[in-house]
Amino acid sequence: MINKEGFMFRKIRKVKNELSPERTREILHKAARGVLSLHGDDGYPYGLPLNYVYDEENQSLYFHGTKTGYKIDCIEKDPKACFTVILEDGLADDGWSKITSSVVAYGLVEEIEDQEFARAAMINLAKKYYPNIELVDENMAAGFKNTKMLAFHISYMTGKKVNER
């Protein structure tokens, strides 16, 4: 499968487990956390769990971090990344095996330079986890200047449902 940037991505091997694009997007909206995988030092992968918010219109995920650190170093060295989320859908009819749905997305990560857009992305991220807008406003006022907002622009993604027997 070739994405809009011309990069090659592999298709899901077991097509019967592939989720529809609608269900895949729904999982990105619902999942609480995901794992961002980056190219780390000495060729080692670096995966870190993150809170995020999905912007379906722009096909992007937004997350935050400090202005410096290993995550930022990895992104500056190579912005290509993979982001994975998993939802547990409950038990199968047999009563003991679990059904899970997952999304694997590939894309590029960059800092959000536009401060107004970064602030809006941070507010949407905060609202996902803290629905009390007053609490969001207080924390934003205190921490925004020390925070870097990042965008993961999705180039390609797949969703998969598995009965783990």
Number of C-alpha atoms within 10 A of each C-alpha: 10 12 14 8 9 9 11 11 13 9 12 13 8 9 9 10 14 20 17 12 12 9 15 20 19 14 19 26 16 14 18 16 16 21 18 21 19 23 20 17 12 6 8 9 12 16 18 12 13 17 18 27 26 24 18 13 6 9 14 18 24 24 20 20 14 13 13 11 9 12 20 19 14 19 19 13 13 14 17 18 21 21 22 20 21 21 18 13 13 13 14 14 9 8 8 11 13 16 17 17 20 22 24 18 21 21 21 16 24 16 18 18 12 9 12 10 12 22 18 11 24 24 18 19 21 22 16 17 13 13 11 11 12 10 12 18 13 10 13 16 9 9 9 15 11 10 16 20 22 23 24 26 20 20 18 20 19 19 24 20 19 16 14 11 9
